[in-house]
Amino acid sequence: MKTDPGWIFEQGAVSKLLESLGFDTPVIRFLDTAASKIAGDVALKRTFLELAAAWVAGSIPDAPAGTETEISALIAVAGYPKMLAAHRAREIPDSISVATARDLQRWITRPESAGGKWEFRHLRWLGSHVHHMLLEIGRLQFIALPFGSPYRVFHAKSSLQKTMVFAEAGLECSRDGWLEKSGDGFITSYVSTPEELRGHPVDPASGQISRATASLPACDYDMCLSRESIALHVHIPSGQPLTLSDCADSFQRAENIYRRHFPELDWRAFCCTSWLLDRELWQCLPPHSNIQDFGNLFFPLATPGNNSDQLMERVLEGTTNWRTLAPKTSLQKAVLKHLHEGHRFRTTSGFILRTTEPGSALNGRVHD
């Protein structure tokens, strides 16, 4: 494994690596040219080597202003030998390694206008690939991390279908059960004894937290997911339709990959946090859309800081003044209409529990 990032400046090294990974020719040329440019500037080269060494060691450095795109993109590439070596050590299939590496292309952009400048501002995201073994498996990406959401998930011992979710104690909720401050809201409580589980349950249709508490006999339920539990976090890369069949294939392949190549990993669920899981958004979509079909695979959860930033960036071009935005697509038109009517959007989380049977994590939720 090449741990010294100076390999970037070897003649043809960047092109050779990226060609082997199937990168597009314009991106290869851009990165190869960037390497030559930095190599010819003594101060810039020194800066790059310092930052890239820190990156390979596990940190996420910031490139100097004015050099972010070229230096940051090359820093990401400098970590690829480390990433690929980790994949080989786990005997990850080459097709998955290549697909994972090529995610960098999605984040390097160039305006369509002639002479437009290349842009890359997502080094932190690429840290998931290089440092934390994010894998792109078919349509979806997966990374094993603590579940992280403030909930306790219980499953009935006598039923494969009965799941109950309680919010952790001390969460500040709005009146209608979202995790946000509100003058007329409530604070959650949660109590667990050998006899009883009592707390504020989560609505499985919307993810909202109930103001009223509920009680369960502790002997009838097993806790299968908590904030500290390991889960496979699901990310949705851009570029392809989000079809249910492709997603189902990714989930099944991911379950098999992690079972085979990470046998020591006691992961409990797939989980996802995305603007696509927002039930308000679904009201703006045609019935049985790909987004709804995907979201319906998950048990929804209100998300801390459940703002609409993701949706504004992905659908409304990142504008902060949506009231004056002229819609260009049918989705923009529907979303703007929803906002003008006084509704709001919220990034939402969700989970799919892992079961004991191989290939059954979706629990029969997918119907071809």
N, C-alpha and C positions, 0 to 999 in steps of 0.2 A: 504493500500500500504506500502511495506517495503522500507522506506527511508534510514534506517541505513544499509550500505553495509556489516555490520558485520554478517548478515544472511548467507552470503557465507560460513562462517566457522561452521555453525550448521551441526551436523552429518547428512549426506545424503541429505542436502538441495539442493545442485547443481544437483545431480542425479535426485531427485524428480521433480524439475522444468523442466529440459531438457527432461526427459522421457515423461512428460506430453505434451511437445511440439513436440515430435516425432523425437528428435535428434538421430543420429546413435550411436550405442553402443561405437565404438572406440573414438568418440569425447567426449561422456559423461565421459568415463573412463579417458581420458586425462585431462579434466577440473576438474573432481573430485580429481584426483591425484594432480593437480596443487594447488587446494584449500588446500589440506592436507599439502603439502609441504610449502606453504606460512604461514599457520597457525602455523607450527612448528618452524618458524624463527621469533623471536620477532621483529627485525629491519625490515625485509621484510613485515611482517604483518602490522606494523605501516605505512610503506610507502604505502602499498596497500590501507589501510583504508582512508588515507589522499587523495590519488588520486581518489579513487572510490567515496568518498563524493563529491569531486569537480565535478566528472562526473555526478552523480545523480542531482547535482544542476544546470548542464547545460554547463559545460566547457568541453574541450577536452584535458586532461592532457597527458604528455609524460612519459612513464615508464622509469626507470633507465636502462642504457645500460646493456645488458646481461640478463635482465629479461623481455624484451619487449613482447615476445610471451605469457608467462604464465600470467603475471600481466595484460597486455592489454586485453587478451581474457576474463579474469575474470572480469575486469572492465566493459566490454561490457555486460556480463551476469548480473552484479550487477544493471544495468539499466533496465533490463527486467520487474521487477515489476512496475516500473514507466510507461513503454511503454504499458504494458498490462492493467494497470488501466486506462490510457488515452483512449485505445481502448474501454474498457467496458463503460466508461462515454459517448462515442459517439455511443454505441451500434453497434460497428463494428462486423460483423460476426466472430465467432471463427475461421473458416477456413482461413480467411484472416490474423488474428492475428498469427496463427500458421505458415502459409507460410512466413509471414514477419519475424518472429523470427528466423526461420530456415535459413535465408540468411546468418547468421553467419557461418554456416557450409561451405559455398562456399569459405570463406576467410581464413579458418583454413586449412592449407595444411601440408602434410607429404610426404617426398620423398618415392618412392616405395622401395628403397633399404633397406635391413634389418638394423635396428638401426637408421634409418633416424629420424631427429629431427622435431618436430612439429613447424610450423611457422604461425605467425599472425601479420600482420603489417597494419591493416586497421581499427583501432579504429575510425579514423575520419569519415570514411564512415558509420560506425554503428551509429554515432551521428545523421545521417539522420533519422534512425529508432526510436531512443530513444527520441530525442529532437524535431524533426520536422515532425513527423507523416508520414513518408514514409510508403506506403502500397504496398504489393505484391498482385496483383489481377490477378489471372490467370498467363499468360505467362510473363506479364510485371509488372514493379514497377512504382509507381506514387508518386510525392511529390509536394505539392502546394507551389510555391514560385513566386516572381516577375519574369516576362518574361526575363528581364535582357539584351536582345540583342538590339543593337543600331539601331533600325528600327521603322518606323511608318507603320502600316498595315491598309489599307483602303478597304472598301467593297462597291461596287456600290449599291445604294438604289434600283435600278430597275432590278438587276440581281443577282441570287443566285450563279453564276459562276464567276463573275468578281471581282478579288482581285488585288489590286495594292499595292506594297511595296516600300517605299522610305527610303533611308539611312538617318540617322541623319546628321546634319551639323558637319563639322570639322573632319571627318574621313579620315585618310590617306590611300590611296588605291594604289595598283600597277597599271601599265598601263592596265592590263587586268581585273581589277575590284576585286582583292582580298584585304582583309584588312591587308596589310603589307607595309612596307616602300619600296619605289622604286624611283630611281633617275628620272625616266620619268613618274611617276604616277600623281595622282591628289588628291585634297582635296574636299570632298563633301560639298555641300550647300543644305539648305532646307529652304523653306519659306512657311508659311501658313497664308493666309488672308481670310476674309469672302468670297472673290470671287475666290481665286485661291490656289491650292496646287502645289508647284513646287519643284522638287528635282531630285536626281539621282535614277532612278528606279532599281529594282532588277530583274534579268532575272529569270523567274519561272522555267526554265529548268535546270539551273546550280547553281543559287545562286549568280552569279557574279554581281557586281554593275556597272551600265552603266556609262561611262565617260561623255556621253551627258545627259543633263537634260531633263525632261518631265514635262508637265503641265496638271492639271486636274481641271475641274470646281468644286469648293468646295461644291456647293449645291447638287451635284450628288453623293457624297460619305460620308460615315460615318467612322470615325476612330474607329477601333475595337480592336487594340492591339498596345501597346507602351512598352517602357522599364519597366515602373512601373506597368503595368497590371499584375494581378495574372494569372499564367498558371499552368497547371499540367505537370510538367517535367517528361518525360518518361525515365526510365532506363531499360536496357535489361540484366537481369541476365543470367548467363551461365547455361548450363546443358541440354537444350532442343532445338529442331529445332525451327527456327523462322518462323513458317508457318503463312500465311496470315489469315487463319481461326482462329487460336489461338489468333493472335494479335487483329483481329476484335472483338473477344469475350471479350478480356481484355479491349479494349477501351469502348465497350458498357457497360460492368459491372462497369468500373471505373466511367463513366458518371452517371450511376444510383446510385452508392455508394456515390459519392460526392453530388449529388442532394439531396439524402435522409438524409445522416448523417452529411453533412456540408452545410446546407441550407443558412447560412450567407455568404458563400464564393462566391464572384463574379468572378469566373475564366473565362477566355476568350478563352483559346486554350489549346490543347496539344502541347508540344514542346519537342524537343530532340536534343542533341548535341552528335554526335558519328562519329567514323571512318566509320561506316556502311552506312552513308548517303553520303559519298564521291562518286561523279559521276566517278572520275578516277578509283576508286576501281571496279566499275561495269564493266569497260572494261576488267577486269581480270576474270570475272565470267561468267558462262554459261548463256545463255539467259533465262529470266524469273526465275531467282534464287529467293530463299526466301528473300535474302538481298535486291535485287532490288524491289521486290514486297512491302516489308516493307518501303523502302525509298521513293517509289513513292507515298505513302500516304501523304507525307509532302511537303510543299512549301519550297524549299531549301534557305539557307541564308549563305553567306560568314561569317566566324567566326573569331573574333579577336584572333590573335595568332594561326592562322589555320595551325598548324604544323602536322607532321605525327607521333608524339610520341605514340598515342593510337594504331595506326596500327602496328608500330614497335614492341610494347609490345605484342599485341595479335596475330599477324601473324608471325613476324620474331624473336620471342623469346627475345625481348628487346635488340637485338644486335645494337651496334653503328657502326659496321663494316660489313654492309650487302654485300659489294662487294666480300667478301671472304666466305660468308655463303653458304653451300651446301644445297639446298632445300630438304625437307623431304616429302612435300605434294604438291599436284597439285596447291593449292592456293599460297603457298610459291614460287613455280616455276613461276607462272604467275606474281606475284607481283615483284619478282626480275627481271624478263625479262622487265617489265614496267619501273623499276628504271634504269636498264642498258641502256634502250633506251632514257634516258634523261627526263622522265616524273617524276612527284612528286605527292604525296598524301597530302590531307588536311582534317583534321577533319571538319565536316560540321554541321550546325544547320538546323532546320526546324520546321515548325508549321502546325497544323491542327486547323482551326478555330472552335470554339464551335458555334452551331446554337441554335435557340430558341426551336426547336423541340426535345423532349427527344429521345435519342438513335440515333441521326442523325449527330453526329459530323464528321463522315467520309464522309458525303455529297455524298453518292453513289459511293465512290471510290473502294469499295470492291465488287467484282463480284464472286459469288460461281459457 
